[in-house]
Amino acid sequence: MVTNASAILAAQYGTNPFATVFGTNPGTSSSINSGTLTGMTGGSATLSPTVAARVQQALAGQRGNIDLLNANLTSTQTRLSGLGQLQSALDTFEALAESLAGAGLSTAASTSSRGVLTAVTSAAAKPGRYDVDVSQLAQGQVLNSGTQPTAGSTIGSGMAATVKLEWGTLGEEGFQASAGSARTITIDSNNNTLDGIAAALKEAGVNATVVRSNGGYALQVNGKEGATQTLSISVSGDAALAAAIGFDPERPQAGGMTQAQAAQDAIVTISGKEYRRSTNTIDDAIEGVTITLTGKGETRLAITQDSSQIAKNVAAFVEGYNKMSDTLAVLQDGALSGDQALSRVSSQLGALMRIGGAGASSQALADIGLSRDADGKLVLDEIKLKAAIADDPEAVARLFTDEGTGLADRIDQRLGALTAENGLIRRAQDRTTRDLDLLTDRRERLAQSLTAQAQALAQMYTIQEQMGGTGTLLDLLG
């Protein structure tokens, strides 16, 4: 009897009764729609009106469970989205605070003498004055060969010759090649011209060119800056080629190539401390300052607060804070209404603004034109700010950044902690994601349960209908 019932069921409404009854499938991302429980009409193509009505009536009691589950899923998804928006808003403002934190709202570099160096500052630079003495500039080695009538004139016998290239340092003990620097090229009848040799050297990483010289053509090699970039060229297999392009750093004027300029490091003394660098750009002597050496001599380098930029940076801070506050307000009224994570973030930021920077009270901020309105947003009095900057720009800067205690410093630290991988926001997101996974699992299990119930009821009612409506459950079971 059961087999016959299954056959009738399949014939009546196919192999997917869940889709027929509920309008969706278990295991998909679709929510269970309680409306589909009442959506079966007399026009159903798979169930008769009588069977549809009886299934509807039997499952009507599940509507409340479905509505509650769907509501929980929607609210949890909304909260997760809101937490993502909160994270993004805090990250954006933290980046702004970080750019102001650490060493002054803005600095500028100036020198007492021209032609010695230039300097640029970053956010990490601190005000200070430095005596600088540049005794030597970094430079690259320059080698020149003797002249040839043309760039295509042959040099040497054309027999295969091995040219060994080594880079190293020339010191009191002579030339010391750097470990692993050696390279070799082969010069033969196919490339024993200035053009051919230059091309082979380029393949080996050497900056070699053919230049006009004294009515003829010569090979020129330009090395990289730094004392360790001294080049040695030795040739074996062709004496004439060796006489034309060989170079011994210990005898710079005795070989085929002669040295027009030696490779050397930059040497500079900054406030009594000597620095040797392979290039003329030095970014590790003064924190937050990149120095480019341009000539030998003495100068005084001054890193000062750039008063013209302080007002702009304070205004940018206010604008950034207020944008973040707007986002928090929207979330408070919507996706994160009553959310504890948002409440704690707002509370902590409010406390920081009340305390101010460098241990100052909100009155100190008010003195430079910064206050909060009834909604907690910042209001900037530009006239007061400009007056405060004119009076003492460094004092204004210290309110925002002062060795980790300024307002921007403290906000950067607090937001960094809130948005860290193990911070408040991430933990709230993780919990919400777990809740969403549990609800999704419940939805899948409920869908499967309702499917089974619908299939069983539809099967029983359909068979009863086929038997003229007089059969009982005991009759169906045989």
Protein Blocks (a to p, Z undefined) as FASTA:
>chain_A
ZZmmmmmmmmmnojblmlmmnopaehiabdcdfklmmmpcfklckbcfklmmmmmmmmmm
mmmmmmmmmmmmmmmmmmmmmmmmmmmmmmmmmmmmmmmgonajbdcdddfbehkbccdd
dfkbccdddddddfbdcddddddddddfblkbcedjhpacddddddddddfkopaddehk
accddddfklmcfklmmmmmmmnopacddddeehiacddddddedjklcccdddehiakl
mmmmgccfklmmlmmbdcfbdcddddddeehiacddfbfbdcklbghiacddfbecdddd
dddddfklmmmmmmmmmmmmmmmmmmmmmmmmmmmgoiaklmmmmmmmmmmmmnogehia
fklmmmnopacdfkopacddfklmmmmmmmommlmmmmmogghiamklmmmmmmmmmmmm
klmklmmmmmmmmmmmmmmmmmmmmmmmmmmmmmmmmmmmmmmmmnoopacfklmnZZ
